[in-house]
Amino acid sequence: MYPEELVKPMKEDLTSVGFQELYTADEVDAALAKPGTTLVVVNSVCGCAAANARPGAKMSLNNQKKPDHIVTVFAGVDREATDRARNHMVPFPPSSPSMALFKDGELVHMLERHHIEGRPAEMIADNLIEAYNEFC
């Protein structure tokens, strides 16, 4: 577990643009039970989350079509919520950062760490936008 004072700015990077933080398994289940589309960002302290994942997720929201709901869990901090979110992402193995788009509770698009690490935020945003245009 990371200290709250360390991760607070990393969490606020997403919550400041409207992402809802989820802390429990029940909150994850409730978020994914909502009708429509939901983007789940598994946030983390790593450099690729700071340089690529969070900026890419934020940029992706500058699109006409976007998810109905945007939520986040923090790996290494919100263990219960992160574990439950990852259970919903099966068959993909756990990775952080990662991003998953759900439609009516079904996983329809997934970005694993290997899709994020070393790629510019703009490429990640474009990938998500393509998914939004198809599923949202």
MOSULBEL-V629224 format. One record per backbone hydrogen bond with DSSP energy under -0.5 kcal/mol. NH is the residue of the N-H (numbers start at 1). CO is the residue of the C=O. Records with the same first field share a line. If there is no record, write none. Layout:
NH=CO / CO
//
This chain:
2=76
6=3
7=3
8=4
11=7
12=8
13=9
14=10 / 11
15=11
16=12
17=14
18=15
19=14
20=70
22=72
28=24
29=25
30=26
31=27
32=28
33=29
34=30 / 31
38=102
39=69
40=38 / 100
41=39 / 71
42=40 / 98
43=41 / 73
49=46
50=46
51=47
52=48
53=48
54=49
56=52
57=53
58=54
59=55
60=56
61=57 / 58
62=59
63=61
68=37
69=37
71=39
72=20
73=41
75=43 / 73
77=74
78=74
79=77
81=23
82=78
83=79
84=80
85=81
86=82
87=83
88=84
89=85 / 86
90=87
92=89
97=42
98=42
99=111
100=40
101=109
102=38 / 100
103=106
104=36
106=103
108=101
109=101
111=99
112=110
115=112
116=112 / 113
117=113
119=116
123=120
124=120
125=121
126=122
127=123
128=124
129=125
130=126
131=127
132=128
133=129
134=130
135=131
136=132
//
